[in-house]
Amino acid sequence: MSADLCPDGNPICPLPYQFKSLLYNTLFSDFTIHVHNAPTEKLRHIPTHRFLLDSFSGYFHQLFNDMPNEKSLSVYFPDWATPGIYAILEFIYKGGKMKFTNENIGPITYIVFIWEISSLQDECLNELNNFTDPFQSLTILSHISSLIPEKSAAEQKLIENVALNLSLFDKTQCEDLSFQLFEKISSYAYDHLSKNDTYCALCEAIEHYFQKNIVRLGSHEFNQMIRIFSMKSGHSGIISLYKIGLTYGWNIKNCESKILHAWERLDQDKLSKLPIDSLQRLLHENYLNTKSEDNLVDFIFLVHKNQPEEDITCLFKELRFRLLSKESKEKIKQSKIEIPYEILNGQIPNRITGRLPRSRIKCLILGACDDSALADLKHMLNSSWIKDSHIVTQRADTPYDIDFTQFHTIFVFGFYKFWNPEKSTVSQLLYQYHCAGGGLIIAYGAHRADSYGIGEPLKSALPIEYETSNEIMNSASLNDKKKRYSGCKHMRVKSLKARADGIVESYWNDGVPFLIKKHETGQNGAIYVLNATPCSVEVISDQWEGNDNSIIRLFGNVVVSSANYITLPNKKCNE
């Protein structure tokens, strides 16, 4: 039997052309690939040649070594990927350069990595690195994420395409992804999104994903999802996740903190249907973001409407009755809810940790920085729902006509002269304020022993305990901008907290040279001094630019915690 291998009848033809003529040709075929879901216009039983498959594919090389007498292979690839089989066989037989399109790049990459065709793997990854279609990216990712190298540029590009376009997807389109892949997409979206509609899409995707996959997820996955659940859009999906956490007995602290943080923006009807004991725990928290106690009265009545059979007495116990308006008090008295007499008449003493609404908290910011920087600091506190009119800023080099006793918290920023020849030093004023029962004093980069700082003068006036890091401050560490920034951010955001008694504590493990001093008198309040860096303003601006609001929430929570444990000498501030 003879074969016409060349169109001109010349028996001497280039080798690649001879291989091309063997494509889909039974001549010399010694191996058949059965494609069970082949497209209608394609061959279902493909005749191939072992020596070609062996030379191009690591998979077939191993197969033929292990099973030398095997004559066929049945493949069951997803319908989406089967076109890639034919494209790769044409490349093997015809040679030349693989032609990629938006439609075939995914299927080809899938088959290339399944069949271990090393000559095409890098080329496929390079093509994916320039890919832009978000919908195709999700499909490709769902099939090849476990095949291509983890954290490769191609994987990152595909994740970026999906994450930055989440608002274009239906929430159901991500429900079948592996948790590892879904977590990567969600984390990237959380770190890079900036618009409320995209944050809403992220929250919807997380809520739906968890509800659909609850049987195969656990506490670890739950906490991972809560960590990246963004409250910037006030999405009420956090309530659904909270219910899941309660049902399965998982750690719900992070979930509760997100609910507290966005309380006013959440669906109040959905909140009111939570279990009563959970609602009591939430209403008891200092960090609850509510405009006033009157708002909570309305909320408690909504709880009664949605859960009429439940005893809600414990919720009324969480109210600060002296802060209620006459209208709210009258509304409670005229309601048909059975409320114990002592509660109704406000005879239950306010708990020590009684909540002071953020709208009533008053803060003073002292700084050596320019007016625009002080305005930024004021905006930072205002962003944590502290009322704008209750935040006062003042340059340190101006006369001190402000009565410190008007404020629950005083922030002091930077190295500068706290000295006024006409009046007492800032250190003395703060000392007097604190001893009189004043609130929290937080000073950054102001520990020097001379008139440029408040830390040492306060230390000499009060029995302050202090700690320093093991690392000695030197010129190198002072000038290591990257180290200062990363260290300060890590320490402030992750390690600053308020104890149950209102005193602020701090811990660190990164070796950044901090000086920490604290003091608690027999009266209320606490002093907290940090040597963050000689460039405190630079560090601060670095931390809340862009989308990073963690430092803002931290400041807000510390202020709230302090304010709830003090009674200012000026009684009007507490009313």
C-alpha positions in Angstrom: 0.0 0.0 0.0 1.3 3.4 -0.9 0.4 6.9 0.4 0.6 10.2 -1.3 2.3 12.2 1.4 2.9 15.3 -0.8 0.6 17.1 -3.2 3.2 17.1 -6.0 3.9 13.4 -5.6 7.5 14.0 -4.5 8.4 11.2 -2.1 10.9 13.5 -0.2 8.9 15.9 1.9 9.7 18.1 4.9 9.1 16.1 8.1 6.5 18.5 9.6 4.4 18.3 6.5 4.4 14.5 6.7 3.2 14.8 10.3 0.5 17.2 9.2 -0.8 14.7 6.8 -1.1 12.2 9.6 -3.6 14.4 11.6 -6.9 12.5 12.0 -5.4 9.9 9.6 -5.7 6.2 10.4 -2.5 5.6 8.4 0.1 4.2 10.8 -2.2 5.0 13.7 -1.5 2.9 16.8 -3.5 4.8 19.5 -7.0 6.1 19.6 -8.4 8.9 21.9 -12.1 8.6 22.6 -13.7 12.0 23.4 -17.1 11.1 24.8 -18.5 14.7 24.7 -16.9 15.7 21.4 -18.6 18.7 19.6 -20.9 17.5 16.8 -18.6 18.7 14.1 -15.5 17.0 15.5 -14.3 13.4 15.5 -15.3 11.4 18.6 -12.7 8.7 18.0 -9.4 10.3 17.1 -6.7 8.2 15.5 -3.3 9.3 16.8 0.4 8.2 16.8 2.1 7.1 20.0 5.6 8.5 19.1 4.2 12.0 18.5 2.1 12.0 21.7 5.1 10.6 23.7 7.5 13.3 22.4 5.2 16.2 23.3 3.3 15.1 26.4 4.7 14.1 29.8 1.3 12.5 30.6 1.4 10.2 27.5 5.1 9.5 28.0 4.3 8.1 31.4 1.2 6.3 30.2 3.0 4.5 27.4 5.8 3.5 29.8 3.4 2.1 32.3 1.0 0.5 29.8 3.0 -0.2 26.6 0.2 -2.4 25.1 -2.6 0.1 25.6 -4.3 0.9 22.4 -6.8 3.6 23.4 -7.7 6.2 26.0 -11.1 7.5 26.9 -11.2 11.1 28.1 -13.9 12.8 30.0 -13.1 16.5 30.0 -15.7 19.3 30.8 -17.7 20.4 27.7 -16.0 23.7 28.1 -12.5 22.2 27.6 -13.0 19.6 24.8 -12.2 22.1 22.0 -8.8 22.4 23.5 -8.1 18.7 22.6 -8.4 19.4 18.9 -6.4 22.6 19.0 -3.5 20.9 20.8 -3.5 17.9 18.4 -3.3 20.3 15.5 -0.3 22.0 17.1 1.4 18.6 17.7 0.9 17.5 14.2 1.2 20.7 12.3 3.9 22.5 14.3 4.2 26.3 14.1 2.9 28.8 16.6 -0.2 28.2 18.7 -2.9 30.7 17.8 -4.7 31.9 21.0 -8.1 33.6 21.1 -10.4 34.7 24.0 -12.4 31.6 23.3 -9.7 29.0 23.2 -7.1 30.2 25.7 -8.9 28.6 28.6 -9.5 25.1 27.1 -6.0 25.0 25.6 -4.4 25.9 29.0 -6.5 23.3 30.7 -5.5 20.5 28.4 -1.8 21.7 28.2 -1.5 21.3 32.0 -3.5 18.1 32.2 -1.4 16.5 29.4 1.9 18.1 30.7 2.9 19.7 27.4 5.8 21.7 28.7 6.5 23.4 25.3 3.2 25.3 25.6 2.9 25.8 29.4 4.9 29.1 29.6 3.2 30.4 26.4 -0.2 29.7 27.9 0.6 31.5 31.2 2.0 34.5 29.3 -1.2 34.7 27.3 -3.3 34.5 30.4 -1.2 37.3 32.0 -2.6 39.6 29.3 -6.2 38.4 29.5 -8.9 40.9 30.4 -12.3 39.3 29.9 -13.8 39.0 33.5 -16.5 36.4 32.6 -14.0 34.1 30.8 -11.5 34.7 33.6 -14.0 33.2 36.2 -14.6 30.2 34.0 -10.9 29.6 33.4 -10.1 30.1 37.0 -12.7 27.6 38.1 -11.1 24.9 35.9 -7.4 25.6 36.0 -6.7 27.2 39.4 -5.5 23.8 40.8 -3.3 23.1 37.7 -1.3 26.3 37.1 1.4 27.4 39.5 0.0 29.0 42.7 0.6 32.8 42.9 1.8 32.9 39.3 1.3 36.2 37.4 -1.4 34.4 35.3 -3.4 33.4 38.3 -3.1 36.8 39.9 -4.3 38.4 36.6 -7.3 36.2 36.4 -8.2 36.8 40.1 -7.9 40.5 39.5 -10.1 40.4 36.4 -12.9 38.7 38.5 -12.4 40.5 41.8 -12.5 44.0 40.3 -15.6 43.2 38.3 -17.7 41.4 41.0 -20.6 43.8 40.4 -21.0 42.4 36.9 -21.5 38.9 38.2 -24.6 37.2 39.6 -24.0 36.1 43.1 -24.7 32.5 42.1 -21.8 32.4 39.6 -19.2 31.9 42.4 -21.1 29.3 44.5 -19.3 26.2 42.9 -15.7 27.5 43.4 -13.4 25.8 45.9 -13.1 27.7 49.1 -9.4 28.4 48.5 -10.2 30.1 45.2 -13.2 32.0 46.5 -11.2 33.3 49.4 -8.4 34.5 47.0 -11.0 36.4 44.9 -12.8 37.8 47.9 -9.6 38.9 49.7 -8.3 40.7 46.5 -11.7 42.4 46.1 -11.7 43.5 49.8 -8.2 45.0 49.5 -8.7 46.8 46.2 -12.4 47.8 45.7 -13.4 51.3 46.4 -17.1 51.8 45.5 -20.1 50.9 47.5 -21.8 48.9 44.7 -18.7 46.7 44.4 -18.5 46.2 48.1 -22.2 45.2 48.1 -21.5 42.7 45.3 -18.6 41.2 47.5 -20.9 40.9 50.5 -23.7 39.3 48.5 -21.2 36.8 47.0 -19.9 35.9 50.4 -23.3 35.5 52.0 -24.6 33.4 49.1 -21.5 31.3 48.9 -21.6 30.4 52.6 -25.3 29.6 52.6 -24.9 27.3 49.6 -21.7 25.5 50.9 -22.4 25.3 54.6 -22.2 21.5 54.7 -18.6 21.5 53.6 -17.4 24.6 55.4 -16.4 25.0 59.0 -15.3 27.5 61.7 -12.0 28.4 60.0 -13.7 29.2 56.7 -16.4 31.1 58.6 -13.8 33.4 60.3 -12.0 33.9 57.0 -15.2 35.1 55.4 -16.1 37.4 58.3 -12.6 38.9 58.1 -13.1 40.1 54.6 -16.8 40.9 54.8 -16.8 44.6 54.2 -19.1 46.9 56.2 -18.4 49.9 54.1 -21.7 49.4 52.3 -23.6 48.5 55.5 -24.6 45.2 53.9 -27.0 43.2 56.1 -25.6 39.9 54.9 -23.5 40.0 58.0 -26.7 39.2 60.0 -27.2 36.0 58.0 -23.6 34.9 58.7 -24.1 35.8 62.3 -27.1 33.4 62.5 -25.0 30.7 60.9 -22.3 31.2 63.4 -24.8 31.0 66.3 -26.4 27.8 64.9 -23.1 26.0 64.6 -21.5 27.3 67.8 -18.6 29.0 66.1 -16.6 32.0 67.3 -18.8 35.0 66.5 -16.8 37.8 68.1 -15.6 39.2 64.8 -19.1 38.9 63.4 -20.5 40.8 66.4 -17.9 43.6 66.1 -18.9 44.1 62.4 -22.6 44.3 63.4 -21.8 46.8 66.1 -19.7 48.9 63.8 -22.4 49.2 61.2 -25.5 49.0 63.4 -27.3 52.2 62.1 -26.8 51.1 58.4 -28.0 47.5 58.8 -31.6 46.3 58.1 -33.2 47.0 61.5 -36.1 44.5 60.8 -33.6 41.8 60.1 -31.6 42.7 63.2 -34.7 42.6 65.4 -35.3 38.9 64.6 -32.0 37.8 66.2 -32.3 35.7 69.4 -33.0 37.9 72.5 -29.9 36.8 74.3 -27.7 37.8 71.3 -29.5 41.1 71.1 -28.9 41.8 74.8 -25.2 41.0 74.3 -25.0 43.5 71.4 -26.9 46.2 73.1 -24.6 45.8 76.1 -21.5 46.6 74.1 -19.8 50.0 74.3 -18.9 49.9 70.7 -22.5 49.9 69.5 -22.8 52.6 66.8 -26.2 54.2 67.6 -27.2 57.8 67.4 -29.1 58.0 70.7 -30.8 55.9 73.3 -34.1 56.9 71.7 -33.2 55.0 68.6 -32.7 51.9 70.7 -36.1 52.3 72.3 -37.6 52.2 68.8 -35.5 49.2 68.0 -36.7 47.3 71.1 -40.3 47.9 70.2 -39.5 46.5 66.7 -38.1 43.4 68.4 -41.3 43.0 70.4 -43.3 43.4 67.2 -41.3 40.6 65.4 -41.0 38.4 68.5 -44.2 39.0 70.5 -43.9 35.9 72.6 -40.4 36.6 73.9 -39.5 38.3 77.1 -37.6 41.5 76.2 -37.2 42.8 79.8 -33.4 42.3 79.5 -33.2 44.6 76.5 -34.8 47.5 78.4 -32.2 46.9 81.2 -29.6 47.9 78.7 -31.0 51.4 78.2 -29.6 54.5 79.9 -32.9 55.9 81.1 -31.5 59.2 82.1 -30.5 59.9 78.5 -34.0 59.1 77.1 -36.2 61.9 75.8 -39.5 62.6 77.5 -41.2 61.2 74.4 -39.4 57.9 74.6 -40.1 57.6 78.3 -43.7 58.2 77.8 -43.8 55.8 74.9 -42.4 53.1 77.2 -45.0 53.8 79.9 -47.9 53.7 77.6 -46.9 50.5 75.8 -48.6 47.3 76.5 -45.3 45.6 77.2 -45.0 44.3 80.8 -42.0 46.1 82.2 -40.9 45.8 85.8 -41.7 48.9 87.8 -38.1 49.6 88.8 -37.0 49.5 85.2 -39.9 51.7 84.1 -38.9 54.4 86.7 -35.2 54.2 86.1 -34.5 52.8 89.5 -32.0 50.2 88.2 -28.6 51.9 88.5 -26.8 52.3 85.3 -24.2 49.7 84.8 -20.6 50.8 85.1 -20.0 50.2 81.4 -23.1 52.2 80.5 -23.0 53.1 76.8 -22.3 56.7 75.8 -23.5 57.2 72.2 -20.7 58.3 69.9 -22.7 61.4 69.0 -22.2 62.6 72.6 -18.4 61.9 72.9 -16.2 64.9 72.8 -12.5 64.9 71.7 -9.6 67.4 71.6 -6.7 67.1 69.2 -3.5 68.9 70.0 -0.7 69.0 67.4 2.3 70.8 66.0 1.4 70.0 62.5 -0.2 72.5 60.1 -3.9 73.3 60.0 -4.6 71.1 57.0 -3.0 68.1 58.9 -5.1 68.8 61.9 -8.2 68.9 59.7 -7.2 65.5 58.4 -7.0 64.2 61.9 -10.4 65.6 62.7 -11.8 64.0 59.6 -10.3 60.7 60.8 -12.2 60.8 64.1 -15.3 62.1 62.3 -15.2 59.1 60.0 -15.6 56.8 63.1 -19.0 58.4 63.8 -17.8 61.0 66.4 -19.8 64.1 65.9 -18.0 66.8 63.9 -19.0 69.6 66.3 -17.7 67.6 69.2 -14.1 67.4 67.8 -11.9 70.4 68.6 -8.4 70.8 67.1 -5.7 73.2 68.3 -2.1 74.0 67.4 0.3 73.4 70.2 2.0 76.8 69.8 -1.2 78.8 70.4 -2.5 80.0 73.8 -4.4 77.4 75.7 -7.8 78.9 76.3 -9.6 75.5 76.1 -11.0 73.9 79.2 -9.6 70.4 79.1 -12.4 69.1 81.3 -14.9 69.5 78.4 -13.5 66.4 76.7 -13.7 62.7 77.1 -10.5 62.0 75.2 -7.4 64.1 74.3 -5.1 63.2 71.4 -1.6 64.7 71.4 0.5 64.4 68.3 4.2 65.0 67.5 7.5 66.4 68.9 7.0 70.1 69.7 7.2 72.7 72.5 4.4 72.3 74.9 5.3 75.5 76.5 3.3 78.7 77.0 5.1 81.4 79.0 1.8 82.9 80.0 0.3 79.7 81.3 1.1 76.2 82.6 2.7 73.6 80.3 0.5 71.2 78.5 1.9 68.5 80.7 0.7 70.3 83.8 -2.7 70.9 82.3 -3.1 67.3 81.3 -1.9 66.2 84.7 -4.5 68.4 86.4 -7.2 67.2 84.0 -6.4 63.6 84.6 -6.2 63.8 88.4 -9.6 65.5 88.4 -11.1 62.4 86.8 -10.6 63.3 83.2 -10.7 60.7 80.4 -8.2 59.1 78.1 -5.0 60.9 77.0 -3.3 59.4 73.9 0.0 61.0 73.0 2.1 60.0 69.9 5.8 60.8 69.5 5.8 63.1 72.6 7.9 61.4 75.2 10.9 63.6 75.5 12.1 64.8 78.9 12.4 68.5 78.0 9.7 71.0 77.1 9.3 69.4 73.7 7.3 66.5 75.1 4.7 65.5 77.6 5.8 61.9 78.4 8.7 62.6 80.8 7.0 65.5 82.7 4.0 63.3 83.2 6.2 60.5 84.4 7.8 62.7 87.0 4.4 63.9 88.2 2.7 60.5 88.3 3.8 56.9 89.1 3.7 55.8 85.5 4.8 52.3 84.5 6.7 52.1 81.3 8.2 49.5 79.0 10.5 49.8 76.1 11.3 47.4 73.2 14.5 45.4 73.2 15.8 47.2 70.1 17.8 50.4 70.7 16.8 53.4 68.8 19.6 54.5 66.4 20.0 56.6 63.3 19.5 53.6 61.0 16.2 52.7 62.5 15.1 56.3 62.5 15.7 56.6 58.8 14.3 53.2 57.9 11.0 54.6 56.7 9.6 51.2 55.5 10.3 49.6 58.9 8.8 52.5 60.9 5.6 52.4 58.8 5.0 48.7 58.8 5.9 48.3 62.5 3.7 51.2 63.6 0.8 50.0 61.6 1.1 46.4 62.9 1.3 47.5 66.4 -1.4 50.1 66.5 -4.0 48.2 64.5 -3.5 44.7 65.9 -2.3 45.2 69.4 -4.1 48.2 70.9 -7.1 47.4 73.0 -9.1 48.5 76.0 -9.5 46.3 79.0 -12.7 45.6 80.8 -11.9 48.3 83.3 -11.3 51.0 80.6 -7.5 51.0 80.8 -5.7 50.8 77.5 -3.1 48.1 77.0 -0.6 47.4 74.2 1.6 44.5 73.1 4.0 44.2 70.2 6.4 41.6 68.7 8.0 43.3 65.8 10.9 45.1 67.5 9.9 48.6 66.5 11.2 51.0 69.2 8.1 52.1 71.1 7.9 53.7 74.5 4.7 52.8 76.2 3.5 54.5 79.4 0.3 54.1 81.2 -1.2 55.3 84.5 -4.4 54.7 86.4 -5.3 56.8 89.3 -7.8 56.0 92.0 -10.3 58.0 89.9 -11.4 57.6 86.3 -9.4 57.7 83.2 -6.0 56.6 81.8 -2.9 58.1 80.3 -1.3 56.4 77.2 1.9 57.7 75.7 3.5 56.3 72.5 6.8 57.1 70.9 5.6 56.0 67.5 8.3 57.8 65.5 9.8 61.3 65.2 7.5 61.6 62.1 4.2 60.8 63.7 2.2 62.8 61.2 3.8 60.9 58.3 3.0 57.5 59.9 -0.6 58.5 60.5 -1.2 59.8 57.0 0.3 56.6 55.6 -2.1 54.5 57.5 -5.5 55.9 56.5 -4.9 56.9 53.0 -6.7 54.9 50.3 -9.1 52.2 51.6 -7.4 51.3 54.9 -9.9 52.3 57.6 -8.7 49.9 60.3 -6.7 52.6 62.1 -9.9 54.8 62.1 -12.0 52.1 63.6 -9.3 51.5 66.2 -9.2 55.1 67.3 -12.9 55.3 67.4 -13.2 52.2 69.5 -10.5 53.3 72.0 -12.3 56.7 72.3 -15.6 55.0 72.9 -14.2 52.6 75.5 -12.6 55.4 77.4 -15.6 57.6 77.3 -17.8 54.9 78.8 -15.7 54.6 81.9 -15.3 58.2 82.9 -17.3 61.0 84.4 -16.0 64.4 83.4 -15.7 67.2 86.0 -18.0 69.2 83.6 -21.3 67.3 84.1 -22.8 68.7 81.0 -20.5 66.6 78.9 -22.1 63.4 80.2 -25.7 64.4 79.6 
